[in-house]
Amino acid sequence: MAPLATGLAAWGLMTGVAMVKSGMSVFEALAMTFLVYAGSSQLAAIPLIVASAPIWVILVTGFCVNLRFVVFSLHLRPYLMHLPRWRRIVNGYLTADLSYAMFTRRFPKPGATPEERHQQEAYLSGNYFTTWTSWMASSVAGIVLGNLIPSAWGLGFAGVLCLIGVLCSLANTPLRRLSALVAGSAAVATYSLPLKLNIVVAIAAAVFVGFWLERKAPPEASQTA
């Protein structure tokens, strides 16, 4: 996870700068960083807040952008159901795209023994620590430095590269690749919609197509998808 944390930190730095430059106070930016802890959702909400969009639009956009975490949590449920509720809640807060992708690649199946479960929890905790600390430290640095960091540095592109890497690692079945294609096409086709509602449309289209094809597919194919 350490090599990936460099790009994640650059993305967090630019997210912190973006919040301050959007007009948010230091307190508001810090609260958003520590409570939301979702870079893509934060970046989607910032321009809506600046544009004084209705609160329901901001909430729906953030919800739709983070819908992927519902899938992540369903996948991680067999790995974590033996833990107390409060520890599962902590895991839910700390789960990020990169930590999920790295963990499920390393452990394709839940542990069957206490030793295997302990090993998986240790690996997941290490990933959580690396991603959380790199994101928070860089975001706070971006908030504190604020306007001292010019947007021309282009550090935010490192975060885009991180997301592309996560997308490529997760798009490992035909159905997932098709969902990514549908989402991308819908986002481009509806780009002219106000308040970045093309993101909501893209997510809805991909979810609809994915569920429809999964119900049409034979049981064996839907399990592998």
C-alpha positions in Angstrom: 0.0 0.0 0.0 2.9 2.4 0.7 3.7 3.1 -3.0 0.0 3.8 -3.7 -0.1 6.1 -0.7 2.0 8.7 -2.5 -0.6 9.3 -5.2 -3.3 9.2 -2.6 -1.5 11.9 -0.5 -1.2 14.1 -3.6 -4.9 13.7 -4.2 -5.7 14.5 -0.5 -3.5 17.6 -0.7 -5.3 19.0 -3.6 -8.7 18.1 -2.0 -7.7 20.2 1.0 -6.7 23.1 -1.2 -9.9 22.8 -3.2 -12.0 23.1 0.0 -10.2 26.2 1.2 -10.3 27.9 -2.2 -14.0 27.2 -2.5 -14.6 29.5 0.4 -15.0 27.0 3.2 -13.6 27.9 6.5 -10.7 26.0 8.0 -13.1 24.4 10.6 -15.6 23.4 7.9 -12.8 21.9 5.7 -11.3 19.9 8.6 -14.8 18.7 9.7 -15.5 17.5 6.1 -12.1 15.8 5.9 -12.4 13.8 9.1 -16.2 13.1 9.0 -16.7 12.4 5.3 -13.4 10.7 4.5 -14.3 10.1 0.9 -12.3 12.1 -1.7 -14.6 11.5 -4.7 -17.7 12.5 -2.7 -15.9 15.6 -1.3 -14.8 16.7 -4.7 -18.3 16.1 -6.1 -19.9 18.1 -3.3 -17.6 21.1 -3.3 -18.7 22.7 -6.6 -22.4 22.1 -5.6 -21.8 23.9 -2.3 -20.1 26.8 -4.1 -23.0 27.0 -6.5 -25.5 27.1 -3.6 -27.2 23.9 -4.8 -30.2 22.6 -2.8 -29.1 20.4 0.1 -31.0 17.5 -1.3 -28.9 17.6 -4.5 -25.7 17.7 -2.5 -26.8 14.7 -0.4 -28.0 12.7 -3.3 -24.8 13.3 -5.3 -22.7 12.3 -2.3 -24.8 9.2 -1.8 -24.7 8.1 -5.4 -20.9 8.7 -5.7 -20.4 6.5 -2.6 -22.8 3.7 -3.6 -19.8 1.6 -4.4 -19.2 1.2 -0.7 -22.5 -0.7 -0.4 -21.0 -3.3 -2.7 -17.7 -3.2 -0.8 -19.4 -3.8 2.5 -21.5 -6.7 1.2 -18.4 -8.3 -0.2 -16.5 -7.8 3.1 -19.4 -8.9 5.3 -18.3 -12.6 5.5 -14.8 -11.5 6.5 -16.0 -9.3 9.4 -19.3 -10.7 10.7 -17.4 -12.4 13.6 -16.3 -9.0 14.9 -18.3 -7.0 17.5 -20.7 -4.4 16.0 -18.5 -1.4 17.0 -15.5 -2.9 15.3 -17.6 -3.5 12.1 -18.7 0.2 12.2 -15.0 1.3 12.5 -14.2 -0.9 9.6 -17.0 0.7 7.6 -15.6 4.1 8.3 -12.0 3.2 7.4 -12.8 1.2 4.2 -11.4 2.9 1.1 -11.2 2.0 -2.5 -7.5 1.1 -2.4 -7.7 -0.8 0.9 -10.6 -2.8 -0.4 -9.0 -3.6 -3.7 -5.7 -4.7 -2.2 -7.4 -6.8 0.5 -9.7 -8.7 -1.7 -6.9 -9.4 -4.2 -4.7 -10.8 -1.3 -7.6 -12.7 0.3 -10.2 -13.9 -2.2 -12.0 -16.0 0.5 -12.8 -15.3 4.2 -10.6 -17.0 6.8 -11.9 -20.4 8.0 -9.8 -20.5 11.2 -9.1 -18.0 14.0 -5.5 -17.8 12.7 -6.6 -17.0 9.2 -9.0 -14.4 10.4 -6.4 -12.8 12.5 -4.0 -12.6 9.6 -6.7 -11.0 7.4 -7.6 -8.5 10.1 -3.9 -7.6 10.5 -3.5 -7.0 6.8 -6.6 -5.0 6.6 -5.7 -2.9 9.6 -2.3 -2.1 8.1 -4.0 -1.0 4.9 -6.4 1.2 6.8 -3.6 2.8 8.8 -1.6 3.7 5.6 -4.5 5.1 3.6 -6.1 7.0 6.5 -2.9 8.6 7.7 -1.7 9.5 4.2 -5.1 11.0 3.3 -5.7 12.9 6.5 -2.1 14.3 6.8 -2.1 15.5 3.2 -5.6 16.9 3.4 -4.8 18.8 6.6 -1.7 20.1 5.0 -3.7 21.3 2.0 -6.2 23.0 4.2 -3.5 24.7 6.3 -1.4 25.8 3.2 -4.5 26.8 1.3 -3.8 29.3 -1.4 -0.1 28.8 -1.1 -0.3 25.7 -3.3 -1.2 26.7 -6.9 -3.7 24.5 -8.8 -1.2 24.6 -11.7 0.9 21.9 -10.0 -1.6 19.4 -11.2 -1.2 17.1 -8.2 -4.9 16.2 -8.3 -4.1 14.2 -11.4 -2.3 11.7 -9.2 -5.6 11.0 -7.5 -7.2 10.4 -10.9 -4.5 7.9 -11.7 -5.1 6.1 -8.3 -8.8 5.8 -9.2 -8.0 4.5 -12.6 -5.8 1.9 -11.1 -8.6 0.8 -8.7 -11.0 0.7 -11.6 -8.7 -1.5 -13.7 -8.1 -3.9 -10.7 -11.8 -4.3 -10.0 -13.0 -4.6 -13.6 -12.0 -8.2 -13.7 -15.2 -9.7 -15.1 -17.2 -9.0 -18.3 -20.2 -7.7 -16.3 -18.0 -5.2 -14.3 -16.2 -4.0 -17.4 -19.6 -3.5 -19.2 -20.8 -1.5 -16.1 -17.8 0.7 -16.2 -18.3 1.3 -20.0 -22.0 2.1 -19.4 -21.2 4.5 -16.6 -18.5 6.3 -18.6 -20.7 6.6 -21.7 -23.6 7.9 -19.7 -21.5 10.5 -17.9 -20.1 11.8 -21.2 -23.5 11.8 -22.9 -25.1 13.8 -20.1 -22.2 16.1 -19.3 -24.3 19.2 -20.0 -26.6 18.6 -17.1 -26.3 21.2 -14.3 -24.9 20.6 -10.9 -22.9 17.6 -12.1 -26.0 15.5 -12.2 -24.4 13.5 -15.0 -22.6 11.6 -12.3 -25.9 10.5 -10.8 -27.2 9.5 -14.2 -24.1 7.5 -14.9 -24.3 5.6 -11.6 -28.0 4.9 -12.1 -27.5 3.6 -15.6 -24.6 1.3 -14.6 -26.5 -0.1 -11.7 -29.7 -0.6 -13.8 -27.8 -2.4 -16.5 -25.7 -4.5 -14.1 -28.8 -5.7 -12.2 -30.7 -6.4 -15.3 -28.0 -8.4 -16.9 -27.3 -10.3 -13.7 -30.9 -11.4 -13.4 -30.8 -12.5 -17.1 -27.5 -14.4 -16.7 -27.4 -18.1 -15.7 -26.7 -18.7 -12.0 -23.1 -19.8 -12.7 -22.4 -16.7 -14.7 -23.9 -14.3 -12.1 -21.7 -15.9 -9.4 -18.5 -15.2 -11.3 -19.6 -11.7 -12.2 
